[in-house]
Amino acid sequence: MAQYTQTLMLLKANLKRDWLKIVIWLIGLAGLFVAVAAKFEGIYGTAGQIATIAQTLKSQAMVSLFGPLIATHLNTAIIFASEMMVFWGIFMVIFNFSLSVGATRSQEESGLTEMILGGHPVGRLAPLGAAALELLIANGLFVFITGAGMMAADMPGSQLIGNWLFALTLGAVGLLFGVISLVFAQLVADSHNVSLYNYAFFGIAYLIRMMTDVANPDFTWLSPFGWIEKVGIYTKNNWLPVILMVGLSILAFGGATLLNRNRDIGTGVVQVRGGRQTSRFLYGPATLLIWNQKATSLFWIVGMAVLGASYGSVFNSIGKIVNESPVVRQVIGQSGVQHLARNQLLSFIGILGIIFGVLAVIGGAMVITRLYTAERRGYLQLIQTKPLRRSALLGTYTLYGFSLAVVILLVALMATMGAGNAVLKQPLAVKFFWRTFMAMLPPLILFIGFLIALIGVLPKWHSLVWGLLGAAFVISYFGRLIKLPTWAMKVSPFYWFREVPLHHIAGTPVIWMLGMAAVLIVIGMVGYCRRDFEN
């Protein structure tokens, strides 16, 4: 136990550092979750409303997004669980990744871990133990708040065991991926690559879940993220997946412990190869940025191509409910069936456009925020010894981040089109995908402009862009499901292009979004050139 000496002291320091992040995430995740649960009866409280949404959730398109709806006797609580489990699981994974990286590899990069271990009577495994305990506390708070809130919401069809099992499942999946992140923190030597490993692993797990749900749900057990669907909230209430997630978390922590004992502080198990003393990628900030971001950019492009192709591969099943309904076929005829199925497919492409747009913003924004990370760590002092203007430096990162975001969005949609048209009897025209691409560009530029303004004027608040992006996604994706008022829906930039690609792009929102983005970029550039560097 000497290896864990002063673990609680480090835990206290971690909580003091991260308390605001944890509170904001808990308010956003647990608070919104409970608020939706409380309102859900008014949305899907009648038999007719349940039957309508059930038909939608049983389509292959929705199965790929939410998972299969296997219950035969449906009620409000089951519909809620079917719609919320997968997406809130995603949010929990992202939350835990953020905590895990910040409590481990980021502390080592700053030199704090080495200072603590070298100058104080602190056990070698104390920082790792403190990080694991912080994950346990954060997820435990989420479980308590969510479970109690679900009991207070008292949805029709819910029960005590189902409510708490729901909360425990989300907490367990967050803890599992958070502890897996601790393993990756031992493998590589910087937080950037840890995040890359984290999201690559999660992306693979999500794709396996999505593809097996559509093809054969029995194989969804192959994905740790797919275990959350096997719980069967409010129907089977199966505790086995939760037990498996907790058990795998313990094994993962054991693996992280073994790896931590066999590496030096500040290094990773996977050694970084030495580069050449002279390189054409050291001529300036642009070439250096391209060199440093090449692996991340390739990961994003390939990953989005795979994700788009995966969604496109189920296009032939999206209109199946319409095509197989004899009543619908009799009423509207064969041509009407084809038209209705096509509209369903185009609506699904619009949903995918929002998902791809959000992911594209994340990919581009992660590049731009690297500039602020370099500033905090003092790296820019080396660059500023050269005659380089700050506006050129920020402009380089902005141009690269924006270009990467555009490529990510385009690749995802083109991969979706290629895979989708390959399985459709009547392929969709390129114009629908191009229209979706053009519609997502104004929100993308607006979010990047907001990030630049924050980095230039309020750099410590640059993480606010992630909260706004998440809120915009939740509003756009769940707004109609939970029947938000129109004024609330209009807060999201994606709302203004909700009819695309079924209809043409409205010009007015494009103009004001681009105008706002231009103003924000100018503000950010001016602020960045005038303010002092933090380090």
GIRAJO-V132966 format. One record per run of one state. SS is the DSSP state (~ for helix, > for strand, _ for the rest). FROM is the first residue (numbers start at 0). TO is the last residue. If there is no record, write none. Layout:
BEGIN
SS	FROM	TO
SS	FROM	TO
END
This chain:
BEGIN
_	0	0
~	1	3
_	4	5
~	6	42
_	43	45
~	46	56
_	57	58
~	59	65
_	66	74
~	75	102
_	103	103
~	104	108
_	109	110
~	111	118
_	119	124
~	125	152
_	153	158
~	159	186
_	187	189
~	190	214
_	215	215
~	216	221
_	222	223
~	224	230
_	231	238
~	239	260
_	261	278
~	279	281
_	282	283
~	284	311
_	312	313
~	314	317
_	318	318
~	319	322
_	323	324
~	325	375
_	376	378
~	379	382
_	383	388
~	389	422
_	423	428
~	429	456
_	457	457
~	458	460
_	461	462
~	463	477
_	478	484
~	485	488
_	489	491
~	492	496
_	497	505
~	506	529
_	530	534
END
